[in-house]
């Protein structure tokens, strides 16, 4: 006997029953953290696929469904799974199925459906604002369907506050959920969800390294008809390093010249660019030390970037555009590309071989990875598990501390979602194809975001100089941006521990564009006088004349010692600035002058 559970939870803020949730559509489902209406199916009553449960909630814009089934599968291909929704709560209208009259029939594996209202209308994902994540195989999927949609261009899908939902596997002896004769009802909850706080695109901390990846769709940056869209996007983002994909017919010199036009550097300096494979171009404000083809014949190029001394490290970016699209053959090619990437990193960590990377050099795997089927490719890139060991050797944890890498699942700035690609003319709904995966043992993510201008408000568009359809007109992929921080830049060693906190005057002062700041931390009273100087939380922050924070140079626990930090103000205007050292109750502030 199947169980039907209708669960509600108590909202402590107003002591009223509610079931709306601010779902972040990312495929991880960790924000389904409150009891919501859920149907639990019996295990083992399916054939190829066995439904386990589904849960339902909503916000102001979308109906959300969390679907769980076994075994791991690809929701958007090679199945006959079907969703039915009775949007008017009337069994006499729509198509009759398991006691409900469904206005919507949606076929997941075929990526299309039928709308039964005033006729029968074939529909695709834009007609109902269908979204689902993850894009790789899984047992649990998040599904979103727009609440205010007109699938046939005239009639609303949802005309009742109470709806009915039914899942069917149309394959032979396929599973049903709910079971025959049972009905699942859901009533929309219009309790407002917490408003989304948009992500600020501006980089207010100039000491962070901004790294961006962007698939420009068939050399789009050099297309005169699309250049203006890319220009507004790049000028708003102001990246330091860009990993471009799909420059199939363009040279590194052409891309560099265009970036010099769009993002001119101070004092007539030029951007740097490299292209070793069939389509990736990496550009950087800073010089390249060396570049490598990671897997010859494939679109993977690694570049070691010579960062300024105030970062205390260089960085390796692995610009990647894996084999596109579905099919077993392409899936196998992507797995080899993921294996090759990990083999390259493991070689870089180990003395000898093709590359010897200085220990603890930060690195990032980024670009359009096209992870659209088997999750193993994503698992390989995070954990270092190599599948084709005869070709690429044994795998191992890839980070410097022999742990997993960090998959930066960025959110769009103005929507609670993580999809990076959208093409309403494709049969495939929006998906997550673009990634940044970093060595988080030696670098930290301070901010990560995706930009889709179509969903931004007029005020937000004006704030950054965008036009509504800039990202749509530029490419079918969205810019993927991350701000990284590094460890404290240098420590002056000495036998004598400082006797007290001290913040010294920066040198040189005035300066242009960089200056050095020294400070001292005495031994913590909690260290017990053992000479190890227990850790203390230290903050060193730069402010402008109005008191706005423009850079955080240090914000971490440090042991006793004498420290020196280089502050680069190349992105700041001339003027007077203040830098402040804070440690517990100790606060000291000094003035410095930037002259251009």
Secondary structure by P-SEA (a helix, b strand, c coil): cbbbbbbbbbccccccccccccccccccccccccccbbbbbbcccccccccccccccccccbbbbbbbbcccccccccccbbbbbccccccccccccccccccbbbbccccccccccccbbbbccccccccccccccccbbbbbbbcccccccccccccccbbbbbbbcccccccccccccbbbbbbbbccccccccccccccccccbbbbbbbbcccccccccccaaaaaaaaaaaccccccccccccccaaaaaaaaaaacccccbbbbbbbbcccbbbbbccccccccccccccccbbbbbbbccccccbbbbbbcccccccccaaaaaaaaaaaaaaaaaaaaaacccccccccccccccccccccccccaaaaaaaaccccccccccccccccccccbbbbbccccccccccccccccccccccccccbbbbccccccccccccccccccccaaaaaaaccccccccccccccbbbbbbbbcccccccccccccbbbbcccccccccccbbbbbbbcccccccccccccbbbbbbbbbccccccccccccccccbbbbbbbbbcccccbbbbbbbbbcccbbbbbbbbbcc
